[in-house]
């Protein structure tokens, strides 16, 4: 039987793991012969072109992996396929697993929905699609006008490796994903990871082999999809030590490994290993959600926030890895003041990225299924973002959206760190209020960087020293981009600049950009031929004008 397995990625740079996991399951467990073809695209691609590409394969079965970011486009593709083919269409993945009956009732062009761990259920489905469907765990299907749903099975084994030669031939340097454990030790009310299956770990020796293969595949980023990488201290340490010992040997030096961790349960042994890793070898994502422990308890997440703060500070002090921390707006019991406090604490830690997310009411999550305990309103369309809660009004959430935009453009981009440090020091407002005030006063949509910098200067120039503000913004622009234009309201034309520019271009590097800091009697010079740092910025150096001015005329 000919089978097409498909997934629509959010961006081309992502290489979805799920189709390859299904294919590996078929190879390992199927009792019949099936011709498997994997077709990938993105949600931004041409729907009809991709649908026709699948139709032309003349498959017997077409399977789609469904997530919140691709479900709308996936259904469009499936509808076009049904109009032009009599193949069987089956959906799987977290976006349909917890509403299988609803999907079959709403979309008559979908034949089946398959829930559970597909490495086992999908080959069973293919082997028995023309036989007794009631024997297929996790399957939902129509029979005599009724929708039948079969309970899932629970698995405890390690699934077969998805990393076939065909996988590597199609990876093409994109972000590579690896799964070394399944399930989660937490039962957060907004998440599905703890509900999927009990936490179990895959064979460690196979994991090490997969790490080497992925690191040598041409991908510069290898992301672990394990929901809590450090849930098992000993195992996490062994993987990190393996990366350390092989980095620059079997593992190329330009590869970065991404892990999601729980910050408060980090042990000293793990911190010691992390502190000793080469610069850029690892990046960590830490989902705090909130620093309000009462709020965390309401969503069934136990966190020692004091220990969390302490460990994040240690990680950042190592100065050898990118640290990404997450907050979620819209959690049960968290009002604006509480979120502000969490934001200000998070910002004070000086992580390389402070992500402001918004609660999503996922199918299958407790927060969606138990509206009495978790009352809120949310958008019925994917990704089901919360629009109001008893503690956070719709207007407040709209306001936070603008705050998020300013945070991303000013801080997370790494573009205005000097400026932000100066403004927070002298303007006299909290970090949250600074981003919120600016974000809700400036419309940054489709605005060029130089225009955004101009708006930044105009907005804050009445609240601080104009000369210093101008110089901070100039220094930031030189550190963040080799092609950025300087806003007209920041330009000053003088002979000193021309002489200094000529000198630094000749004596340091032709890629050197400079700014004259009149308030400090210094020159700030950035050699943009160098690599960027963990904040995605070029490093700059300061030179005293009095000490080197005589060199300009030599």
N, C-alpha and C positions, 0 to 999 in steps of 0.2 A: 504494500500500500504506500502511496506517495503522500508525504506529510510535509507541510510548510509550517514552521514555527516562527513567529514574528514578535517583535517588540518595537514600539516607537519610543526612542530615547528623547529626553528633554532637549539635548544638544548633541551635535555630531561628536563632540569630544568624549562623550560618555559611551562606554561599551557595555551594554546590559549583560548581566551574567545569566539571567533566568532562561533564555532560550537554550543556552549551552548546557545548563543543568538538566533541562528536560531531555535534550538529545543524549546526554550521558546516561540518563536513566533508561532511555529506550535501548541504547547499546548494551547496557549491563543486564537489564531485567526482562526485556521483551522476549517472549517465546516464539514470536513470528518475525519474519523479515519485513522491515519497513525502510523506505527510501526517505531519509530526513534531509530537508533543505531549510536553512535559516536565512530569513530575510529581515534586515534592519532598515529603519529610516528614522526620521526625527519628527516631532510634532509640528515643526515649521516647514516640513517638506510639502510637496504637491500631493494632496490626498488621492486624486484620481490616478496620477502617474504611479504611485506606490500600489494602489489597489489593482491596477491593470498589470503591474509587474507580477503580483501574486496570482492573478487570474490566469496569466499566460503559462504558469507552471502546471496548470491542469491537475492540481492536487486532489486527492480524495478527502483529505482533512486539512483544515487551516486552523492553527491554534494561536491565540494572542495572550501575552502576559500583560495584565492590566494594573495600572497604578493611578493615583489621583492626577498625576501630571499628564497622562496620556489617554485616559478613558474616553474623553469626548472625541478625540481624533480617531481612536481605535474603533469606536462604534461607527463613525463615518466610513472608515475603510471597509469594515465588515458589511455594512449596508450595500456598498457598491459591489462588493464581491458577490453577495447573495443575488443581486439583480442580474448578474452575468455568469453565474456558476451554480451548479447543484452540489458543490462540495459541502461537507459537514463543517460547521464553524463552532469551535469550542473556545470559551474564555476561561482564564484562570488568573490567579494573583490576588493580592489583598483587596483590591478595589471591588472585586465581585464575589469573593469567597464568603462574605458574611451577608450577602443579599442575593443569593443565587435565584431564589424563587421570584423575587422582584424583577431581576434582569430578564428572566424567561417570560414573565408576564408582560413586561413593557416592550421588549424587542423581539418580535416574532422571527427575525432573521438570524437570531442566535439559537443554535440547536442544543448546546450543552454548556453547563458551567461546572468546572472541576475545582474542588477545594482541597486543601491539605498539601502535603509535601509531594510535589509533582514528579520527583525522581522515581517514586514508586507508583503513584496513581496514574500517571500519564501513559506509561507503557502498558499497564493493565487495561486502561481505556482503549488504546489502539488495538490490543489483541482481541478485545471482546466487543468492539463497537457494533458488530453485526450479530452478536449473540445475546447473552443474558446480562442486561445492563444493571440489574439490581445487585450484581456481585461486585460492582466497581465502587470502592470506597471514595466518598467525597463527591460523587457525581449527582448532578441535578439535571433532569430531562423531562420531556413531555411524554405522556402515555395515555391514550384514550381521552384526551382533553384535560387531563390532570397533570400537575407538576409533581414529580417524584423526587425526593431528596434522600440520598444515602449518607449515613454518618461517616465522618472521616475516621481514619485509623491513626493511631499514634505510633511513631517510629522512634527507635533508639539507636539505630546504626549510623555509621558515617556514609553519606551519599557518595556516589562515584564522582571522581574529579571531572569538572567541566572543561578542563584545559587540554583539548585535543589539538592536533596539528592544524586542523581547519580553523579553530579559534584563533591561534596565533597568526595564521596567514591573513586573517581579516581584522586583527586588532589594530594594525596600522599606527602604532604610537599613541593611541588614545588612552585616556585614563583607564587603568585596569582595576578590576574589583576582585577581591578574594574573600571567601567565607571560611572561617576556621572554627566557628561555633554557631550553634543555632538555638534560638530562644533568648530569654533575658531573665536575670534574677529579680528584676523589679516588676511591679504590676501597676504602672502608672495608668490612671483612668483615661488619659487622652491617647494612649499608645496601644498598638497591636502586638508589639514584640513579645511581651510577657504572656500573651494569650496563645500565641501560635503553637508552642510546644515547650515541654520542660527544657531547661538549659542543658545542652550537651556539647561536648567538645569533639572535634574531628581528630583523626590520627595525626599525631604531631610530626612524625617523620615525613608523611606525605605533604603536610603543610610546609615544611622546610624546603622540600623539593619544588613545590609550587611557587614559593617565594623567589627562589633562584630563577626559575623559568620566566616568571613575570618580570622580574627585575632586568632580565637580559632580552626582553621582547621588544625594546625600543620605547616603551612607555616610561615617562618621567615621573608619574605618580601612580602608586599602587595603594588603593584604598581597601582597608579591612571593613567589611560590612557587619562584623560582630557588633552587637548593640552595646555591650559593656565589655570591652577588651580585657580590662583588668579585674574581671569578676573572679578569676582564679589567679592569685598572685604568682604562684610558682610557674604556671604555664606562660603567663604574660612575660615574666622575667626571662624565661628560656627563649622565647621568640625574639625579644629585644636583644638579648645577648647574641643570638644567632645572627641578627642583622648587623650588630656592631662588629662581630668577629669576621664577617664576610664582606663588610663594606670596603669598597676599593679593591676587592679581590674578585670573588665570584659575583658580587653585586656592584654594578657601576656606580661611581661617585655622584652622578647627577640624578639618581633615583631618590624619591622621597616617599616614605611610607606614612599613611594617614590612619589614625586610630581614633575611635570614639571611646571615651573613658568616663568613669564616675570619679570625679575629683576628690570627693571626701574619703574614699576608701583606698586611695593610693598609699602604699606602704613605703617605708624608708628604703627597703631593698629595691623597689621599683624606681623610686626617685633617684637613688644612687646610680642606677644604670642609665636612666634618662639623662642625667647630668653629664655623663661621660660620652654620649653619642656625638659623632661628627656633626658639624653645623649643617642644617638642612636635611639630615637623613630622615628625620621624623617630624610630623606635625600632629598636634593633638586637638581634638574637638571635645569640649566639656559642656554637657547640657545641664546647666543649673536650674533652668526654668524660672526660679525665683529665689531670693534670699530670705523670704518670709517663711519660716518653718511651719507656721499655722496653715498657710496656703498649701504648702507641699504635703502636709498630712491629709488635707482634704482631697487631694488627688492621689492619695495612697503612695506617696513617695517619701521615704524616710531619708533625710539628709542632715548631716552635721555641718551646718553652714560655717561655723567657726573653723572647722578643720578644712573645709572646702576653700575658704579664703586663704588660709595659711598655705595650702598646697599649691594653689594657683600662683601665689606670690613666689614660691620657691621655683616653680617651673619657669616663670618668666625671668627670674634672676639668673637662670642657667645661660640665657642668651644664645641658645643653640638650636631652638626649634620654634616654629610658628604655633602660637596658642590661640585657639578659637573658642570663645565662650558664648553660650546661648541664653537668652531670656525669652519667655513666652508671655505675651499680653493676652488677657482674657481668661486667665485661670480662675477657678471657683474661689470666691472670697477675696480676690485681690482687687482693691480699688485703685484709683489713680495715684493716691499718696503712697500706697504700698509699692506700686510699680515704680514710681519715681525713686523711691529709696533703693529698690533692687537695682535700678539703672545706675544710680550714682555710685553704689558699691561696686558694681561690675566695671564701670568706667575707671574708677580709682585704681583698679588692679593693673591697668595698662596692658591688657592683653592685645595681641596683634589684630584681633577682630572681636568686636562685641556685636553679635547678631541679635537683632530685635525681630522675633517671629511673632505670628499671631495664631492663636489657638485654632486648630482645625478639627472639626467634628467628624472623625472617620467612621465609616461603617464598621461595626464590630467593636468599637471602643466603648468603654463603660459610660463615658460622658455623653455619647450619643444615645445609648440604649436606656440610660436611666435619667430622663429629663427632670424627674422630681428631685433627685439629689444634686443634679448639675443643670439648673435652669439657665437657659441663654437662648438667644436667637442667632441664626447663622445662615449664610448663603446656601440655598439648596443645590447650587451648582458647584462642581469641583473647583477649588480644593476645599470647599465647605468651611470657609473661614467664619469665625464668630463675628457678629455685627453688634451685639450688645449683651451685657450680663446684668444681673441685679446690682452689681458693684461698679460697672463701667458702662456708661451710656454710649449710644451710637455716635454722638458728637465727639466724645472723648476718644473713641477708637479711630475716627477719621483724623482727629488731631494727631494721634500717635502714628498714623500712617505717614504724615508729613514729617514728623520727628524722625521716623525710621529712614526716610529718604535723605534727610540732612546728615544723619549718622553715617549712612553708607557713603555719601559723597565726600564728607569732610574727614571722617576718621577711618572707616574700614578700608577706604581706597588707599590710605596712607598719604594722601595728598596735602593735608593741611595740619600736620602735627605741630609744627612750630607755632602756627597761628592759634591753634586751639589751646596750647599750653599758655600762651600769652594772655589770651582772652579770659580763660578761666581764672587766671591769677589776678587780673586787674578789673574785670567788669563787675565782679562781685555777685555772680549768680551761679547756681549749681550747674554741673554738666548737663543734666536733663533739661533744665530751663533754657540753657544756651541753644542746644539743638532744637528744642521744641519751638522756641521763639523764632529762630531763623527759618526752620523748616516750614513753619506756618505763615511766614511772611514772603517767602520766595518760591516761585514756581520753577523748579529745576528741570522740568520735562524737556528733553531734547535740547538742553542748553549746553553749549560748548564750554569746555573747561575754563577758557579765558573769560567768558561771559559770566560764568558762575563765580570766578574769583573777583570779578568786578562787583558783582552783587554783594559778595561777602564784605568787601571793603566799604561799599556804600552803606551797608546795614550797620556795621559796627564802628565806623569812623567817628560817629558822634558820641560814642560811649568810652573811647580810650584815646591814647595818643596816636594821631593820624600817621605821623612819620614812622613810628615803631611798627604800627599795624601794616603799613605798606611794605616795610622791609621784611617782616615775617612772612607775608604772603609771597613776596618775590622769592625768598629763600625756599619756601615750600614748592613753588612752581619749578624751580631749577632742580629740586631733588626728585620730583615725581615723573618728569617727562622730558624726553630729548627733543620733542617737536612742539611743545606748547607755545602758544603766542602770549606775549605779555599784554595785559589790558592797557588801553591807552591812558586810563586814569592812574596807572602806576609807573608810567614811563617818565624818566628825567634824562634829558640829553646834556651831557657835559664832557669836557675834554678828558677828565680823569678816567671816566668809564672806558673811553676809546683806547687810551694808553694802557690801562690795566688789562683790558680784554686782549689786546695785541700781545702783551707780555705773557699772560697765562696760556694763551693758545700756542705760543711758540715754546715756552719753557716747561710746561706741564703736559699738556695734551691738546691736540686740535679739537678734541671733544669737550673741552672745558668751558663751562658757562659761569658767569660771575654776576654778583650784585654788589653795589656799593652801599654799605651800611653807614649812613651819615651820622646816625644817632650813636654809633659805637666807634666811629673812626676806624672801621675795619672793612675788609673785603671778604666776601663769602664766595668761595670757589668750589665748583662741583665738576669732577671729572666723570662725564657720563659714559666713558668707555668701560668703566668698572662695573662689577655685578651689583645688583640691588641687595639690600639687607632684608631682614625678616619682616619689616614693615613695608616692603615693596618700594623702597626709596634708595636713590643714590646717596652715598655719604658725601658730606661737604666738609671743607676746612676753612678756618678763619685766619686771616692774615692782617697784621697791623699795617695800616696805610703809611704811618710815619717810618716804619722799619724798612719797607720795600719800595716806597715811592721813588727813591733815587734810582732804582733799577729800571724804571720805565723808560728813561731817556737814554740809557746806555746803548 
